[in-house]
């Protein structure tokens, strides 16, 4: 399959004409579908849609972004890079190329039920637009889950793959009604689902307690 990553500058409302202080907080207008300049039929083809808000008046953050870009261009690979938690670009590229060889990844019954319940939850939520909850969304959830399993070199999905997919989806545009306060800022670090997050998802999706037990067993097998 082919993956497409696209970026677009969203057109917001008019500029603020008065001068604002550095310590003044100005509310941004809510993101609407019109700002994307794309038809619903095209926008719903993207499995994940992230709106990135750059923090204003943050010179330190902008310096970090600049340094990161310069480091990616000038950094030479050494043994210390491979021992670091932050992988260099070349290592990430090599890992993804190897992960692509894992073609036959299967979805377990538990993962299928989790994704289906989450899709049904979104479909019944009146606050989520109908163009977002077509059958394409369910297929997209499966694609992301399979991709996550393949990325960590598994031939069969685990429940953590489904929970990671749900976490990413909750951060996506027009979703985010299952778990509150799951939106990330551009400068935030993404962390995978915790045990508390998993328990809350299972509770909200009204899945039986056996799922939590199965999840804990899978996690123990992963660490052993």
C-alpha positions as CSV (number, residue, x, y, z in Angstrom):
1,X,0.0,0.0,0.0
2,X,1.0,3.6,-0.5
3,X,1.3,6.1,2.4
4,X,0.6,9.8,1.8
5,X,1.8,12.5,4.1
6,X,0.5,16.0,3.3
7,X,1.0,19.4,5.0
8,X,-1.2,22.5,4.5
9,X,-1.2,26.0,6.0
10,X,-4.6,26.6,7.4
11,X,-6.2,29.9,6.6
12,X,-7.5,31.4,9.8
13,X,-9.5,34.6,10.4
14,X,-8.3,38.1,10.0
15,X,-5.2,39.4,11.8
16,X,-5.3,41.2,15.1
17,X,-4.8,44.8,14.2
18,X,-3.7,46.0,17.7
19,X,-0.3,45.3,19.2
20,X,-0.3,42.6,21.8
21,X,2.0,42.2,24.8
22,X,4.3,39.2,25.0
23,X,2.6,37.9,28.2
24,X,-0.9,38.4,26.7
25,X,-2.9,35.3,25.8
26,X,-5.0,35.7,22.7
27,X,-7.6,33.0,22.0
28,X,-7.2,31.3,18.6
29,X,-10.4,30.9,16.5
30,X,-11.7,27.3,16.4
31,X,-10.6,25.1,13.5
32,X,-13.4,24.7,11.0
33,X,-13.7,22.5,7.9
34,X,-13.5,25.5,5.6
35,X,-10.0,26.3,6.8
36,X,-8.7,23.2,5.1
37,X,-9.9,24.2,1.6
38,X,-10.6,20.6,0.9
39,X,-13.9,18.8,0.2
40,X,-15.2,16.3,2.8
41,X,-14.9,13.4,0.3
42,X,-11.1,14.1,0.0
43,X,-10.4,15.0,3.6
44,X,-11.9,11.7,4.9
45,X,-9.3,9.8,2.9
46,X,-6.7,10.8,5.5
47,X,-6.6,8.4,8.4
48,X,-5.0,11.0,10.8
49,X,-5.3,14.8,10.6
50,X,-3.2,16.8,13.1
51,X,-3.5,20.6,13.5
52,X,-0.2,21.9,14.8
53,X,-0.2,25.2,16.6
54,X,3.2,26.8,16.9
55,X,3.6,28.6,20.2
56,X,4.0,32.3,19.7
57,X,6.6,34.5,21.3
58,X,8.6,31.3,22.3
59,X,12.1,32.0,21.1
60,X,13.5,29.0,23.0
61,X,11.2,26.6,21.1
62,X,12.0,28.1,17.7
63,X,15.7,27.7,18.5
64,X,15.2,24.1,19.4
65,X,13.4,23.5,16.0
66,X,16.3,25.2,14.2
67,X,18.9,23.2,16.0
68,X,17.1,20.0,15.3
69,X,17.0,20.7,11.5
70,X,20.6,21.7,11.4
71,X,21.6,18.5,13.4
72,X,19.7,16.3,10.9
73,X,21.7,17.8,8.1
74,X,25.2,17.9,9.6
75,X,25.1,15.0,12.1
76,X,27.5,12.1,11.4
77,X,26.5,8.6,12.5
78,X,28.6,7.1,15.4
79,X,28.2,4.3,17.8
80,X,26.9,6.7,20.5
81,X,24.0,7.6,18.3
82,X,22.8,4.0,18.2
83,X,23.0,3.7,22.0
84,X,20.9,6.9,22.5
85,X,17.2,6.9,23.0
86,X,16.9,9.4,20.1
87,X,17.6,7.6,16.9
88,X,19.4,9.4,14.1
89,X,17.5,9.8,10.8
90,X,19.6,7.0,9.1
91,X,18.7,4.5,11.7
92,X,15.0,5.3,11.6
93,X,15.1,4.9,7.8
94,X,16.9,1.6,8.0
95,X,14.4,0.3,10.6
96,X,11.4,1.3,8.6
97,X,12.8,-0.4,5.4
98,X,13.3,-3.6,7.4
99,X,9.9,-3.4,9.0
100,X,8.3,-3.3,5.5
101,X,9.4,-6.9,5.0
102,X,6.8,-7.9,7.6
103,X,4.0,-8.2,5.1
104,X,1.7,-10.9,6.7
105,X,0.6,-9.3,10.0
106,X,-2.7,-10.6,11.3
107,X,-5.3,-8.9,13.5
108,X,-6.3,-10.9,16.6
109,X,-10.0,-11.2,17.7
110,X,-9.5,-8.9,20.7
111,X,-7.9,-6.2,18.6
112,X,-10.7,-6.4,16.1
113,X,-13.3,-6.0,18.8
114,X,-11.5,-3.0,20.3
115,X,-11.3,-1.2,17.0
116,X,-14.9,-2.0,16.1
117,X,-16.2,-0.7,19.4
118,X,-14.2,2.5,19.0
119,X,-15.5,3.0,15.5
120,X,-19.1,2.4,16.7
121,X,-18.5,4.9,19.6
122,X,-17.4,7.6,17.1
123,X,-20.2,6.8,14.6
124,X,-22.9,7.3,17.3
125,X,-21.3,10.5,18.6
126,X,-23.4,13.5,17.3
127,X,-20.5,15.9,17.8
128,X,-18.3,14.0,15.2
129,X,-19.2,14.9,11.6
130,X,-20.6,12.1,9.5
131,X,-17.9,12.6,6.8
132,X,-15.4,11.5,9.4
133,X,-17.1,8.2,10.5
134,X,-17.6,6.5,7.1
135,X,-16.4,2.9,6.6
136,X,-13.1,4.5,5.5
137,X,-12.4,5.4,9.2
138,X,-12.7,1.7,10.3
139,X,-10.4,0.6,7.5
140,X,-8.0,3.4,8.5
141,X,-8.0,2.2,12.2
142,X,-7.0,-1.3,11.0
143,X,-4.3,0.1,8.7
144,X,-2.7,2.1,11.6
145,X,-2.9,-0.8,13.9
146,X,-1.2,-3.1,11.4
147,X,1.4,-0.5,10.7
148,X,2.2,-0.1,14.4
149,X,2.6,-3.9,14.8
150,X,4.8,-4.1,11.7
151,X,6.9,-1.2,13.0
152,X,7.8,-3.1,16.2
153,X,8.4,-6.2,14.1
154,X,5.4,-8.3,15.0
155,X,3.6,-10.8,12.8
156,X,0.4,-10.6,14.9
157,X,-1.2,-7.6,16.5
158,X,-1.4,-7.0,20.2
159,X,-3.9,-5.0,22.2
160,X,-1.3,-2.2,22.7
161,X,-1.3,-1.7,18.9
162,X,-5.0,-0.9,19.1
163,X,-4.7,1.4,22.1
164,X,-2.0,3.3,20.4
165,X,-4.2,3.7,17.3
166,X,-7.0,5.0,19.5
167,X,-4.7,7.4,21.2
168,X,-3.5,8.8,17.9
169,X,-7.0,9.0,16.6
170,X,-8.2,10.9,19.7
171,X,-5.5,13.5,18.9
172,X,-6.7,13.8,15.4
173,X,-8.9,16.6,14.0
174,X,-12.7,16.3,14.7
175,X,-12.2,13.3,17.0
176,X,-11.2,13.3,20.7
177,X,-14.5,12.6,22.5
178,X,-13.6,9.3,24.1
179,X,-10.8,10.5,26.4
180,X,-10.6,14.1,27.5
181,X,-7.5,16.3,27.2
182,X,-5.6,14.2,24.7
183,X,-4.6,17.0,22.3
184,X,-0.9,17.5,21.9
185,X,0.9,20.7,21.4
186,X,3.7,20.9,18.7
187,X,6.4,21.0,21.4
188,X,5.0,18.1,23.4
189,X,6.5,14.7,23.5
190,X,4.3,11.8,22.5
191,X,4.1,8.9,24.9
192,X,2.3,5.7,24.4
193,X,-0.9,4.6,26.3
194,X,-0.4,4.0,30.0
195,X,-2.2,1.3,32.0
196,X,-4.6,3.9,33.4
197,X,-5.3,5.1,29.8
198,X,-6.0,1.5,28.7
199,X,-8.4,0.9,31.6
200,X,-10.3,4.1,30.8
201,X,-10.6,3.1,27.2
202,X,-11.9,-0.3,28.0
203,X,-14.4,1.2,30.5
204,X,-15.6,3.8,28.0
205,X,-16.0,1.2,25.2
206,X,-17.8,-1.1,27.7
207,X,-15.6,-4.1,27.0
208,X,-15.5,-7.0,29.5
209,X,-12.8,-7.2,32.3
210,X,-11.2,-10.1,30.5
211,X,-9.7,-7.6,28.1
212,X,-7.6,-5.9,30.8
213,X,-6.4,-9.3,32.0
214,X,-5.5,-10.3,28.4
215,X,-3.7,-6.9,27.9
216,X,-1.6,-7.4,31.1
217,X,-0.6,-10.9,30.0
218,X,0.5,-9.6,26.6
219,X,2.5,-6.9,28.3
220,X,4.2,-9.4,30.6
221,X,5.1,-11.5,27.5
222,X,6.6,-8.5,25.9
223,X,8.9,-7.6,28.8
224,X,10.0,-11.2,29.4
